[in-house]
Amino acid sequence: MTILNRSKVPKRVLKIMDSMMQVQTKMIFDYVNKHEEPNINFLNLWQKILKYNDKFMRKEGTLDDYKGLLTKEEMLYLAKLFRYMSDKVAELEQQKFPISEDVKIINVIANDVPAEWQVVPNAMDDHVILYIHGGGFVMGSPNDHRLLTVEIGYKTRFKILSIDYRLAPENPFPAGLEDCVKSYKWLLSEGYEPKNIIIAGDSAGGNFTLSTLLKLKDENITLPAGAICLSPSTDLTGSDDTFFKNAETDPVLADVGLFWWIEAYLGDNDPYNPYISPLWGDLKGLPPILLQVSSTEMLYGDSKRFYEKAKAEGVDVKLEVWDDMPHVFQGFGLRALPEAREALDNIAKFVKKIV
């Protein structure tokens, strides 16, 4: 059964999510019809995901109890399906809301990591936001985040370097984190000064944003001016009750089967590793951090708990909370929600304050 309780989600949010879901569903079945796998029946597989997702969200058992429920072949199939869906939806969105021809999109290789520069008119040449996209560690790309990241570029007048890090399940931890760290080092090698660099990311990209800061600190590499996290995942241990409680009001994450996403990324690694769950790291000495989240999404507790710990350890950290918004509403509601525009304006204010 599904977890989301539609009666608890505002109609204006449901309208956006239902419209997106219609397109996503079409793209999913387009992929299924084009990519037949002899050992996989998609409908049966999806029923299995709903079954175990229901148990997982009701906290029946521990994370370890959900390991091995899907084969690696099934996880890879689902990851490729979600990636196809996400990129196709992004293409349609970019057709609907074309990016100005004045915006320069330049493909580069940043220390072996594929990436793209997104440079809006009048962007400062020596100021960069290293953007790490979300997607649950298994999907996402610079392409499917481009409308959001270009808008951040407009708001801040920073150049955006949006990276295409390696994804699970093909590349579990620490591959994605390694790519994030290498990209930051590449910026330094290109002559960008840490004081003019900000690392930003959403969801899983928010996790990588914070774990990258911890890794850089441990390697005694000069940290960037600050960090911006949109609905970040900070704790993959399953220890936050809000994660499960808020599933009823999260139209993005509640029913996608996060139990296997977590396994795909974690592998056999300890979820309490600070590079996996930054909440459990030594946060002292980190630069200013802006956290934005909705109080009704599953990752609300991840932001709130991280904020409380970071503040207690002396970090200049700010938490901004909106009610009744979907996960990463800055992107999902970019053209429709005034709260998304407000959040982006606040990002610009934060950047102006620290740089």
FENZI-V717545 format. One record per residue. N is the residue number from 1. RES is the residue in one letter. SS is DSSP state (hx for helix, st for strand, lp for the rest). Layout:
n;res;ss
N;RES;SS
N;RES;SS
//
This chain:
n;res;ss
1;M;lp
2;T;lp
3;I;lp
4;L;lp
5;N;lp
6;R;hx
7;S;hx
8;K;hx
9;V;lp
10;P;lp
11;K;hx
12;R;hx
13;V;hx
14;L;hx
15;K;hx
16;I;hx
17;M;hx
18;D;hx
19;S;hx
20;M;hx
21;M;hx
22;Q;hx
23;V;hx
24;Q;hx
25;T;hx
26;K;hx
27;M;hx
28;I;hx
29;F;hx
30;D;hx
31;Y;hx
32;V;hx
33;N;hx
34;K;hx
35;H;lp
36;E;lp
37;E;lp
38;P;lp
39;N;lp
40;I;lp
41;N;lp
42;F;hx
43;L;hx
44;N;hx
45;L;hx
46;W;hx
47;Q;hx
48;K;hx
49;I;hx
50;L;hx
51;K;hx
52;Y;hx
53;N;hx
54;D;hx
55;K;hx
56;F;hx
57;M;hx
58;R;lp
59;K;lp
60;E;lp
61;G;lp
62;T;lp
63;L;hx
64;D;hx
65;D;hx
66;Y;hx
67;K;lp
68;G;lp
69;L;lp
70;L;lp
71;T;lp
72;K;hx
73;E;hx
74;E;hx
75;M;hx
76;L;hx
77;Y;hx
78;L;hx
79;A;hx
80;K;hx
81;L;hx
82;F;hx
83;R;hx
84;Y;hx
85;M;hx
86;S;hx
87;D;hx
88;K;hx
89;V;hx
90;A;hx
91;E;hx
92;L;hx
93;E;hx
94;Q;hx
95;Q;hx
96;K;hx
97;F;lp
98;P;lp
99;I;lp
100;S;lp
101;E;lp
102;D;lp
103;V;lp
104;K;st
105;I;st
106;I;st
107;N;st
108;V;st
109;I;st
110;A;st
111;N;lp
112;D;lp
113;V;st
114;P;st
115;A;st
116;E;st
117;W;st
118;Q;st
119;V;st
120;V;lp
121;P;lp
122;N;lp
123;A;lp
124;M;st
125;D;st
126;D;st
127;H;st
128;V;st
129;I;st
130;L;st
131;Y;st
132;I;st
133;H;lp
134;G;lp
135;G;lp
136;G;lp
137;F;lp
138;V;lp
139;M;lp
140;G;lp
141;S;lp
142;P;lp
143;N;lp
144;D;lp
145;H;lp
146;R;hx
147;L;hx
148;L;hx
149;T;hx
150;V;hx
151;E;hx
152;I;hx
153;G;hx
154;Y;hx
155;K;hx
156;T;hx
157;R;lp
158;F;st
159;K;st
160;I;st
161;L;st
162;S;st
163;I;st
164;D;lp
165;Y;lp
166;R;lp
167;L;lp
168;A;lp
169;P;lp
170;E;lp
171;N;lp
172;P;lp
173;F;lp
174;P;lp
175;A;hx
176;G;hx
177;L;hx
178;E;hx
179;D;hx
180;C;hx
181;V;hx
182;K;hx
183;S;hx
184;Y;hx
185;K;hx
186;W;hx
187;L;hx
188;L;hx
189;S;hx
190;E;lp
191;G;lp
192;Y;lp
193;E;lp
194;P;hx
195;K;hx
196;N;hx
197;I;st
198;I;st
199;I;st
200;A;st
201;G;st
202;D;st
203;S;lp
204;A;hx
205;G;hx
206;G;hx
207;N;hx
208;F;hx
209;T;hx
210;L;hx
211;S;hx
212;T;hx
213;L;hx
214;L;hx
215;K;hx
216;L;hx
217;K;hx
218;D;hx
219;E;lp
220;N;lp
221;I;lp
222;T;lp
223;L;lp
224;P;lp
225;A;lp
226;G;st
227;A;st
228;I;st
229;C;st
230;L;st
231;S;lp
232;P;lp
233;S;lp
234;T;lp
235;D;lp
236;L;lp
237;T;lp
238;G;lp
239;S;lp
240;D;lp
241;D;hx
242;T;hx
243;F;hx
244;F;hx
245;K;hx
246;N;hx
247;A;hx
248;E;hx
249;T;hx
250;D;lp
251;P;lp
252;V;lp
253;L;lp
254;A;lp
255;D;lp
256;V;lp
257;G;lp
258;L;hx
259;F;hx
260;W;hx
261;W;hx
262;I;hx
263;E;hx
264;A;hx
265;Y;hx
266;L;hx
267;G;lp
268;D;lp
269;N;lp
270;D;lp
271;P;lp
272;Y;lp
273;N;lp
274;P;lp
275;Y;lp
276;I;lp
277;S;lp
278;P;hx
279;L;hx
280;W;hx
281;G;lp
282;D;lp
283;L;lp
284;K;lp
285;G;lp
286;L;lp
287;P;lp
288;P;st
289;I;st
290;L;st
291;L;st
292;Q;st
293;V;st
294;S;st
295;S;lp
296;T;lp
297;E;lp
298;M;lp
299;L;lp
300;Y;hx
301;G;hx
302;D;hx
303;S;hx
304;K;hx
305;R;hx
306;F;hx
307;Y;hx
308;E;hx
309;K;hx
310;A;hx
311;K;hx
312;A;hx
313;E;lp
314;G;lp
315;V;lp
316;D;lp
317;V;st
318;K;st
319;L;st
320;E;st
321;V;st
322;W;st
323;D;lp
324;D;lp
325;M;lp
326;P;lp
327;H;lp
328;V;lp
329;F;hx
330;Q;hx
331;G;hx
332;F;hx
333;G;lp
334;L;lp
335;R;lp
336;A;lp
337;L;lp
338;P;hx
339;E;hx
340;A;hx
341;R;hx
342;E;hx
343;A;hx
344;L;hx
345;D;hx
346;N;hx
347;I;hx
348;A;hx
349;K;hx
350;F;hx
351;V;hx
352;K;hx
353;K;hx
354;I;hx
355;V;lp
//
